[in-house]
Amino acid sequence: MTDERLIDRLQRGAFGYFCGAFNPVNGLVADTSRAGSPCSIAVVGFCLASYPVAVERGWIGRRDAVQRALATLRFFHESDQSGAAGATGHKGFYYHFLDIDSGTRTWRSELSTIDTALFIAGALLVARYFTHDTQDERELRFLADALYLRVDWQWACADEPTIRQGWKPECGFLHYGWDGYDEGILLYVLAAGSPTHPIDSDKYAAWTATYQWENLYGEEFLYAGPLFVHLFSHAWIDFRGIRDRFMREKRSDYFENTRRAIAVQREYAWRNPQGFDGYDRDCWGLTACDGPEEGRPELANHLGRLYGYAARGVPYGPDDGTLSAWLALCCLPFDPGVALSATHALLHRYPQTLRTERFASAFNPSLADDDGAPWVSAGAFGLDQGLVVMMVENHRTGLIWNLMRDCEYLRNGLKNAGFGGGWLE
């Protein structure tokens, strides 16, 4: 199979997740394909972002995509914003996990600032794509703007230097904020660009002041262990050539930083300090993912601790031999040769990780059965599939990046946060 056919097959397979996980009544999307899974508001954002890709590639009709997006945006626009324990959200933010049918809070989850940002980014993106002068597409654009404009980003700072990670009706704001380099860059940019409730520029400066610059395996870069951190915000924002104050001082940018983070992942897997099976320069991918758990009889002979669902990272861990095969595909915009080499190798060595044309969340070659097949996570995870759809398209056509470049709110947020250069000029 040629590279292009393989990429197309895997990208289309990833989009297929949203067809099966979508509730047509309210537009909510399941977090995973496992039975009883609640809705994740971040997955809803990735689902919305996948519609322009699907329309452009002929996987879904434009009218169908608009109706799906409208179902979602109408529900959130009319949702209970009282902040009660059984509500959907508060102050324009939404609880991390919602009941897939009722749309109310489940699992006593927090009002999540980052997951709300991912949802809002998806809403703004479809508004930039569906620009026809029809009643439905006008309504879609109105709803997306209304949802963004009512988010009270100032409130989410709770008079602290940085944005808080969440809030619960039982105890108020969580005791930790978005500190250290992480996927929160999209959150800060959207908050800085708001015409109604913008954060002060010193909030972004306070966040970057917590960054950790390191030299690992000869690569100088802004450190974050799990690779998803270096990818999530990049799904929406083209960081090539634009820099904030921190990156200007380092004579780098966030796009180049991700390329270096990928190189660190590969070098770590090659050195394989803990001696796990399968690790090499074509078999890597430590990130936040599902994983085998302690206490299962079939895993009793595994040496070392097992972490279950965890944010695995390099080189400081945690690491239990669990990798994510989908991650290489998401690295296509940064290093296509490396990404394709790893994708081919992983599919050849561990075909079990691809089920119904979609990658499982994770696999572990060190936990093989009697036939030599690795442990593989059950089902598929919406965040993984959405990231695959978006990053593959950014590699192929730049569609997502180009749409978001035209988003005035995003451009203003980047400028207010101190970004300049490149396409922002």
C-alpha positions as CSV (number, residue, x, y, z in Angstrom):
1,M,0.0,0.0,0.0
2,T,1.4,3.4,-0.9
3,D,1.9,6.0,1.7
4,E,-1.0,8.2,0.4
5,R,-3.4,5.3,0.4
6,L,-2.4,4.2,3.9
7,I,-2.8,7.7,5.2
8,D,-6.2,8.1,3.6
9,R,-7.4,4.7,4.9
10,L,-6.3,5.5,8.5
11,Q,-7.7,9.0,8.5
12,R,-11.0,7.9,7.2
13,G,-11.1,5.0,9.7
14,A,-10.5,7.6,12.5
15,F,-13.4,9.7,11.3
16,G,-15.6,6.7,11.3
17,Y,-15.4,6.7,15.1
18,F,-17.5,9.9,15.3
19,C,-20.2,8.3,13.1
20,G,-20.8,5.5,15.6
21,A,-20.2,7.5,18.8
22,F,-22.6,10.4,17.9
23,N,-26.0,10.9,19.6
24,P,-28.2,12.5,16.9
25,V,-30.7,13.8,19.5
26,N,-28.4,16.2,21.2
27,G,-25.1,16.1,19.3
28,L,-23.0,14.7,22.1
29,V,-20.2,12.3,21.4
30,A,-19.0,9.4,23.6
31,D,-15.5,9.6,25.1
32,T,-14.7,6.0,24.1
33,S,-16.4,3.1,22.1
34,R,-16.8,1.1,25.3
35,A,-20.3,0.4,26.5
36,G,-21.7,3.0,28.8
37,S,-19.2,5.6,28.0
38,P,-20.2,9.2,28.9
39,C,-19.7,12.2,26.6
40,S,-16.4,14.0,26.8
41,I,-16.8,17.7,25.9
42,A,-13.2,17.7,24.5
43,V,-14.1,14.8,22.1
44,V,-17.1,16.9,21.0
45,G,-14.7,19.6,20.0
46,F,-12.6,17.2,18.0
47,C,-15.7,15.8,16.4
48,L,-16.8,19.2,15.2
49,A,-13.3,19.9,13.8
50,S,-13.5,16.6,11.8
51,Y,-16.6,17.7,9.8
52,P,-14.9,20.1,7.4
53,V,-12.3,17.4,6.7
54,A,-15.1,14.8,6.0
55,V,-17.0,17.1,3.7
56,E,-13.9,18.0,1.7
57,R,-13.0,14.4,1.3
58,G,-16.5,13.3,0.4
59,W,-17.0,11.1,3.4
60,I,-20.2,13.0,4.5
61,G,-22.5,15.4,2.7
62,R,-22.3,19.1,3.6
63,R,-26.0,19.2,4.7
64,D,-25.5,16.2,6.9
65,A,-22.4,17.7,8.6
66,V,-24.3,21.0,9.2
67,Q,-27.2,19.2,10.8
68,R,-24.9,17.2,13.1
69,A,-23.0,20.4,14.1
70,L,-26.2,22.2,14.7
71,A,-27.5,19.5,17.0
72,T,-24.4,19.9,19.1
73,L,-24.3,23.7,19.2
74,R,-28.0,24.0,19.9
75,F,-27.8,21.6,22.8
76,F,-24.9,23.5,24.5
77,H,-26.4,26.9,23.8
78,E,-29.6,25.9,25.6
79,S,-28.0,23.8,28.3
80,D,-28.3,24.3,32.0
81,Q,-25.6,26.8,33.0
82,S,-26.6,27.1,36.7
83,G,-23.5,25.2,37.9
84,A,-25.6,22.9,40.0
85,A,-24.4,19.3,40.5
86,G,-26.8,18.1,37.9
87,A,-26.3,20.9,35.4
88,T,-24.3,20.9,32.1
89,G,-22.1,23.8,32.9
90,H,-21.5,27.3,34.4
91,K,-20.2,30.6,33.3
92,G,-19.9,29.3,29.7
93,F,-17.8,26.3,30.8
94,Y,-18.9,22.7,30.8
95,Y,-18.4,19.7,33.0
96,H,-15.7,17.4,31.7
97,F,-18.0,14.4,31.3
98,L,-21.7,14.5,30.5
99,D,-24.4,11.8,30.4
100,I,-24.6,10.9,26.7
101,D,-28.4,11.0,26.7
102,S,-29.4,13.8,29.2
103,G,-26.3,15.9,28.8
104,T,-26.0,16.5,32.5
105,R,-22.8,16.1,34.7
106,T,-21.6,12.6,35.4
107,W,-18.8,11.0,37.4
108,R,-18.8,14.1,39.7
109,S,-16.5,15.6,37.1
110,E,-15.0,19.0,37.2
111,L,-16.0,22.1,35.2
112,S,-13.0,21.7,32.9
113,T,-11.3,24.8,31.5
114,I,-9.1,23.0,29.0
115,D,-11.8,20.6,27.8
116,T,-14.2,23.6,27.3
117,A,-11.5,25.3,25.3
118,L,-11.2,22.3,23.0
119,F,-14.9,22.2,22.5
120,I,-15.1,26.0,21.8
121,A,-12.2,25.6,19.3
122,G,-14.2,23.0,17.4
123,A,-17.3,25.3,17.4
124,L,-15.2,28.3,16.1
125,L,-13.7,26.0,13.4
126,V,-17.0,24.8,11.9
127,A,-18.2,28.4,12.0
128,R,-15.2,29.4,9.7
129,Y,-15.9,26.5,7.3
130,F,-19.7,26.6,7.0
131,T,-20.0,30.1,5.5
132,H,-22.8,29.7,3.0
133,D,-25.7,32.1,3.2
134,T,-28.3,29.6,4.2
135,Q,-30.5,29.6,7.3
136,D,-28.8,26.6,8.9
137,E,-25.3,27.8,8.3
138,R,-26.1,31.3,9.5
139,E,-27.6,29.8,12.7
140,L,-24.5,27.6,13.1
141,R,-22.2,30.7,12.9
142,F,-24.4,32.6,15.4
143,L,-24.4,29.7,17.9
144,A,-20.6,29.3,17.7
145,D,-20.0,32.9,18.4
146,A,-22.5,33.0,21.2
147,L,-20.9,30.0,22.9
148,Y,-17.5,31.6,22.8
149,L,-18.6,35.0,23.9
150,R,-20.3,33.8,27.0
151,V,-17.3,32.0,28.4
152,D,-16.1,33.9,31.4
153,W,-12.3,33.3,31.2
154,Q,-11.7,36.0,33.9
155,W,-13.8,34.1,36.4
156,A,-11.7,31.0,35.7
157,C,-8.6,32.7,37.0
158,A,-10.1,33.0,40.5
159,D,-7.8,35.9,41.3
160,E,-4.8,33.6,40.9
161,P,-1.8,34.2,38.5
162,T,-2.8,31.5,36.1
163,I,-6.1,30.0,34.9
164,R,-7.4,27.3,37.2
165,Q,-7.8,23.8,35.9
166,G,-11.4,23.3,37.0
167,W,-14.2,24.0,39.4
168,K,-16.7,21.8,41.3
169,P,-20.0,22.8,42.9
170,E,-19.1,20.9,46.0
171,C,-15.8,22.6,46.7
172,G,-15.2,25.5,44.3
173,F,-12.1,26.0,42.3
174,L,-9.5,23.2,42.2
175,H,-6.3,24.0,44.0
176,Y,-4.0,23.8,40.9
177,G,-3.8,25.9,37.8
178,W,-2.4,25.5,34.3
179,D,1.3,25.8,35.2
180,G,4.2,24.4,33.2
181,Y,4.2,23.8,29.4
182,D,1.2,21.7,28.5
183,E,-1.8,21.5,26.2
184,G,-3.1,24.7,27.9
185,I,-1.6,27.0,25.2
186,L,-4.9,26.8,23.2
187,L,-6.8,27.7,26.4
188,Y,-4.7,30.8,27.1
189,V,-4.9,32.0,23.5
190,L,-8.7,31.7,23.4
191,A,-9.0,33.4,26.8
192,A,-6.7,36.2,25.6
193,G,-8.7,36.8,22.5
194,S,-12.2,37.1,24.0
195,P,-14.0,40.4,23.3
196,T,-16.2,39.9,26.4
197,H,-14.2,38.3,29.2
198,P,-10.5,38.4,28.2
199,I,-7.7,37.5,30.6
200,D,-5.0,40.0,31.2
201,S,-1.7,39.6,29.3
202,D,0.1,39.0,32.6
203,K,-1.8,35.7,33.0
204,Y,-0.1,34.3,29.9
205,A,3.3,35.7,31.0
206,A,2.8,34.0,34.4
207,W,2.1,30.7,32.7
208,T,5.2,30.9,30.5
209,A,7.2,31.8,33.6
210,T,6.6,28.2,34.8
211,Y,8.2,26.6,31.7
212,Q,11.0,24.1,31.9
213,W,13.7,24.3,29.2
214,E,15.9,21.3,29.0
215,N,18.7,19.6,27.0
216,L,17.9,15.9,26.6
217,Y,19.9,13.6,24.3
218,G,21.4,16.7,22.6
219,E,18.0,18.4,21.9
220,E,17.3,21.7,23.6
221,F,13.6,22.1,23.9
222,L,10.6,23.2,26.1
223,Y,10.0,20.1,28.1
224,A,6.8,18.1,28.5
225,G,7.1,14.3,28.9
226,P,3.9,13.0,27.3
227,L,3.9,13.6,23.5
228,F,0.2,14.7,23.3
229,V,1.2,17.9,25.1
230,H,3.3,18.8,22.0
231,L,0.4,18.0,19.7
232,F,-3.0,19.1,21.0
233,S,-2.8,22.8,20.5
234,H,-1.0,22.3,17.2
235,A,-4.1,20.6,15.9
236,W,-5.8,24.0,15.8
237,I,-2.9,26.5,15.6
238,D,-0.2,26.7,12.9
239,F,2.8,27.7,15.1
240,R,5.3,27.7,12.2
241,G,7.2,31.0,12.3
242,I,5.2,32.7,14.9
243,R,6.7,33.3,18.3
244,D,5.8,34.6,21.8
245,R,8.4,36.3,24.0
246,F,9.6,33.0,25.4
247,M,10.3,31.4,22.0
248,R,11.9,34.6,20.7
249,E,14.4,34.5,23.5
250,K,15.1,30.8,22.7
251,R,15.3,31.5,18.9
252,S,12.8,28.7,18.3
253,D,9.0,28.3,17.9
254,Y,6.5,25.8,19.2
255,F,6.4,23.9,15.9
256,E,10.2,23.3,16.0
257,N,9.8,22.5,19.6
258,T,7.5,19.6,18.8
259,R,9.8,18.3,16.2
260,R,12.5,18.1,18.8
261,A,10.2,16.4,21.3
262,I,9.6,13.7,18.7
263,A,13.3,13.3,18.3
264,V,13.6,12.9,22.1
265,Q,10.9,10.2,22.1
266,R,12.7,8.2,19.4
267,E,16.0,8.5,21.1
268,Y,14.5,7.4,24.4
269,A,12.9,4.4,22.7
270,W,16.2,3.5,21.1
271,R,18.1,3.6,24.4
272,N,15.2,1.8,26.1
273,P,16.6,2.3,29.7
274,Q,14.1,-0.1,31.2
275,G,14.5,-2.9,28.6
276,F,10.9,-3.1,27.4
277,D,10.1,-5.3,24.4
278,G,9.7,-3.7,21.0
279,Y,11.2,-0.2,21.7
280,D,13.4,1.2,19.0
281,R,13.5,4.3,16.7
282,D,10.4,3.0,14.8
283,C,8.5,1.8,17.8
284,W,7.8,4.7,20.2
285,G,4.9,6.8,21.4
286,L,4.6,7.6,25.1
287,T,1.6,9.8,25.9
288,A,-1.6,9.9,27.9
289,C,-3.4,6.7,27.1
290,D,-5.1,3.6,28.4
291,G,-2.9,0.8,29.8
292,P,-2.8,-2.5,31.6
293,E,-3.6,-2.3,35.3
294,E,-2.2,-4.0,38.4
295,G,-3.9,-6.9,40.0
296,R,-5.0,-8.9,36.9
297,P,-3.9,-12.5,37.1
298,E,-2.8,-12.7,33.5
299,L,-0.3,-9.9,34.2
300,A,1.1,-11.4,37.3
301,N,4.5,-12.1,35.8
302,H,5.1,-8.6,34.5
303,L,8.2,-7.0,36.1
304,G,7.5,-3.6,37.5
305,R,4.5,-1.4,38.1
306,L,1.5,-1.1,35.7
307,Y,-0.2,2.3,35.6
308,G,-3.6,1.8,33.9
309,Y,-4.8,5.0,32.3
310,A,-1.9,7.5,32.7
311,A,0.1,10.2,31.1
312,R,3.3,8.4,30.2
313,G,6.3,10.4,29.2
314,V,10.0,10.5,28.5
315,P,12.6,10.4,29.9
316,Y,11.3,10.7,33.5
317,G,8.3,8.4,33.2
318,P,6.0,6.9,34.0
319,D,6.8,4.1,31.6
320,D,5.5,0.5,31.8
321,G,6.2,-0.6,28.3
322,T,2.9,0.8,27.0
323,L,2.9,2.7,23.6
324,S,0.3,4.3,21.4
325,A,0.5,3.4,17.7
326,W,-1.7,6.3,16.5
327,L,0.7,8.8,17.8
328,A,3.2,8.5,15.0
329,L,0.5,9.3,12.4
330,C,-0.2,12.6,14.3
331,C,3.4,13.6,13.9
332,L,3.2,13.8,10.1
333,P,3.2,17.6,9.9
334,F,6.5,17.8,11.9
335,D,8.6,15.0,10.5
336,P,6.8,13.0,7.7
337,G,9.6,10.5,7.1
338,V,9.8,9.6,10.7
339,A,6.0,9.4,11.1
340,L,5.5,7.2,8.1
341,S,8.4,4.9,8.9
342,A,7.0,4.3,12.4
343,T,3.4,3.8,11.2
344,H,4.5,1.2,8.7
345,A,6.7,-0.6,11.2
346,L,4.0,-0.6,13.9
347,L,1.3,-2.0,11.6
348,H,3.7,-4.7,10.3
349,R,4.9,-5.8,13.8
350,Y,1.7,-5.3,15.8
351,P,-1.3,-5.4,13.4
352,Q,-3.5,-6.2,16.5
353,T,-3.4,-2.6,17.5
354,L,-5.6,-1.6,14.5
355,R,-9.2,-2.7,14.8
356,T,-12.0,-1.9,12.4
357,E,-9.6,0.6,10.7
358,R,-9.0,2.5,14.0
359,F,-6.0,2.3,16.3
360,A,-6.6,1.2,19.9
361,S,-5.6,3.7,22.6
362,A,-2.4,1.7,23.4
363,F,-0.6,-1.6,23.3
364,N,2.2,-3.2,25.3
365,P,4.6,-5.6,23.6
366,S,6.1,-6.6,26.9
367,L,2.8,-8.2,27.9
368,A,2.4,-10.8,25.1
369,D,0.1,-13.8,25.2
370,D,1.2,-17.4,24.4
371,D,1.0,-16.6,20.6
372,G,3.2,-13.5,21.0
373,A,0.4,-11.0,20.5
374,P,0.8,-7.9,22.7
375,W,-1.7,-6.6,25.2
376,V,-4.0,-4.2,23.4
377,S,-6.4,-1.7,24.9
378,A,-10.1,-2.4,24.4
379,G,-12.1,-0.2,22.2
380,A,-11.2,3.2,20.7
381,F,-10.8,6.6,22.3
382,G,-12.4,9.7,20.7
383,L,-9.5,12.1,21.5
384,D,-7.0,9.8,19.7
385,Q,-9.3,9.5,16.6
386,G,-9.9,13.2,16.4
387,L,-6.3,14.1,16.7
388,V,-5.5,11.7,13.9
389,V,-8.1,13.2,11.6
390,M,-6.9,16.8,12.2
391,M,-3.2,16.3,12.2
392,V,-3.2,14.1,9.0
393,E,-5.3,16.8,7.3
394,N,-2.9,19.5,8.4
395,H,-0.1,17.5,6.8
396,R,-2.1,16.8,3.6
397,T,-3.7,20.2,2.9
398,G,-3.4,22.5,5.9
399,L,-7.2,22.8,6.0
400,I,-7.6,23.1,9.8
401,W,-4.7,25.5,10.2
402,N,-5.9,27.7,7.3
403,L,-9.5,27.9,8.7
404,M,-8.2,28.9,12.1
405,R,-5.9,31.5,10.7
406,D,-9.0,33.3,9.5
407,C,-10.5,33.2,13.0
408,E,-10.4,36.8,14.3
409,Y,-10.7,35.6,17.9
410,L,-7.7,33.3,17.6
411,R,-5.6,35.9,15.8
412,N,-6.3,38.5,18.5
413,G,-5.6,36.0,21.2
414,L,-2.2,35.2,19.8
415,K,-1.3,38.8,19.5
416,N,-2.6,39.7,22.9
417,A,-0.4,36.9,24.3
418,G,2.6,38.4,22.6
419,F,2.9,36.3,19.4
420,G,4.2,37.9,16.3
421,G,5.9,37.2,13.0
422,G,5.0,34.7,10.3
423,W,1.4,34.6,9.1
424,L,0.3,36.8,12.0
425,E,1.9,39.8,10.2
